[in-house]
Amino acid sequence: MTAPVAIIMGSQSDWDTMRHAAETLAALGVACEKHIVSAHRTPDRLFGFAKGAKAAGFKIIIAGAGGAAHLPGMTASLTELPVFGVPIESKALSGVDSLYSIVQMPAGVPVGTLAIGKPGAINAALLAASVLALNDPKLSGRLVAWRKQQTEAVSERPEGSA
């Protein structure tokens, strides 16, 4: 069986951000596949991947994109699967250009848009796990435990205070 989540990105350099989605999914016991699928440099690969994603067994696609950030929107236009877009932080505009490109999809082509960079990649994985957990009690339990651990990691007082 194919992994339930596909993580796609426009280039190898996007992996620095998107690896956080893969690591979060792994921590929750959710399998994922990772692919480089550029909307601009490999459009045939994008079309083939997006049109075949559901038949391949994927349930959710997490798409990271920088610069023009067309990958999440183009993917969403080619599949009925949920697509979560992660804007990659860029040197030129700090990822704001990517955020605007992903979040401004026309009505009828939804892309769940997350925060720029690492926080967005982690939250995209958590959102994907939350959707999958609706039909998977074991995953739901792992997600509850992960969130409990996050809560318990927050101190009541700053270190070094009296």
C-alpha positions in Angstrom: 0.0 0.0 0.0 1.1 3.5 -0.8 1.8 5.9 2.1 -1.2 8.0 3.0 0.6 11.3 2.7 2.7 12.6 -0.1 5.1 15.4 0.5 6.0 17.3 -2.6 8.3 20.2 -3.2 9.6 22.2 -6.1 13.3 21.6 -5.6 15.9 19.9 -3.5 16.6 23.1 -1.6 13.0 23.0 -0.2 13.8 19.8 1.7 15.5 21.9 4.4 12.0 23.0 5.3 9.9 20.0 4.2 11.9 17.5 6.2 10.2 18.8 9.3 6.9 17.6 7.9 8.4 14.2 7.2 10.0 14.0 10.7 6.7 15.0 12.4 4.7 12.4 10.4 7.4 9.8 11.3 7.1 10.7 15.0 3.4 10.0 14.8 3.8 6.7 12.9 2.4 8.1 9.6 4.1 6.9 6.5 4.8 9.4 3.7 6.5 9.5 0.3 8.7 12.5 -0.7 8.9 13.7 -4.3 10.4 16.7 -6.1 7.7 17.9 -8.5 8.4 21.4 -9.9 5.4 23.3 -11.3 7.7 25.2 -13.6 10.6 22.9 -14.4 8.8 19.5 -14.5 5.2 20.3 -15.4 4.6 16.9 -17.0 5.8 15.3 -13.8 3.4 17.5 -11.8 0.4 16.6 -14.0 1.2 12.9 -13.8 1.7 13.0 -10.1 -1.4 15.1 -9.2 -3.8 13.3 -11.6 -2.6 9.9 -10.3 -2.3 10.7 -6.6 -5.6 9.3 -5.5 -5.3 6.1 -7.6 -1.8 5.7 -6.1 -3.4 5.5 -2.7 -2.5 8.9 -1.3 -5.1 10.6 1.0 -3.4 13.9 1.6 -0.8 16.0 -0.2 1.6 18.4 1.6 3.1 20.8 -1.0 6.0 23.1 -0.2 6.8 25.9 -2.5 9.0 29.0 -2.6 9.2 31.9 -5.0 6.2 31.9 -7.3 4.8 29.1 -5.3 2.5 27.6 -7.9 3.0 24.0 -6.8 0.3 23.8 -4.2 -2.4 25.5 -6.3 -1.6 23.7 -9.5 -1.7 20.4 -7.5 -5.0 21.3 -6.0 -6.4 22.1 -9.4 -5.5 18.6 -10.7 -6.8 16.4 -7.8 -9.7 16.2 -5.4 -7.4 15.2 -2.5 -6.8 17.7 0.2 -3.7 19.8 -0.4 -1.9 21.6 2.4 0.5 24.3 1.2 3.7 25.3 3.0 5.4 28.5 1.9 9.1 28.1 1.8 11.1 31.0 3.4 13.0 32.7 0.6 16.0 35.0 0.8 14.5 37.7 -1.4 11.1 38.2 0.4 11.3 35.9 3.4 8.6 33.7 2.1 5.9 36.3 2.1 5.7 36.1 -1.7 5.1 32.3 -1.4 2.5 32.8 1.3 0.5 35.3 -0.8 0.7 33.0 -3.9 -0.6 30.0 -2.0 -3.3 31.7 0.1 -4.8 33.6 -2.8 -6.4 30.7 -4.6 -9.6 31.4 -6.5 -12.9 30.1 -5.1 -13.3 26.4 -6.0 -9.6 25.4 -5.8 -8.9 25.1 -2.1 -5.4 24.9 -0.6 -5.0 24.8 3.2 -2.3 27.3 3.7 0.1 27.0 6.6 2.7 29.3 8.1 6.0 30.1 6.4 8.9 27.7 6.9 9.5 25.1 9.6 6.4 25.9 11.7 4.2 25.5 8.6 5.8 22.2 7.7 5.3 20.8 11.2 1.7 22.1 11.3 0.9 20.7 7.8 2.0 17.2 9.1 -0.1 17.6 12.3 -3.1 18.7 10.2 -2.6 15.7 7.9 -2.4 13.4 10.9 -5.5 15.0 12.4 -7.5 14.3 9.2 -6.2 10.7 9.0 -7.0 10.2 12.7 -10.7 10.7 12.1 -10.7 7.1 10.8 -7.8 5.7 12.7 -8.2 5.3 16.5 -4.6 4.3 17.0 -3.3 7.3 15.2 -5.8 9.4 17.2 -4.2 8.1 20.4 -0.7 8.9 19.2 -1.8 12.4 18.2 -3.3 12.9 21.7 -0.1 11.7 23.3 2.0 14.0 21.1 -0.1 17.0 22.0 0.0 16.1 25.7 3.8 15.9 25.5 3.9 19.4 23.9 1.8 20.8 26.7 3.9 19.1 29.4 7.1 20.6 27.9 5.9 24.1 28.6 7.4 25.3 31.9 5.3 27.3 34.4 8.2 29.6 35.2 11.2 30.9 33.3 14.5 29.2 34.0 16.6 31.2 36.5 13.6 33.0 38.0 12.9 33.0 41.7 
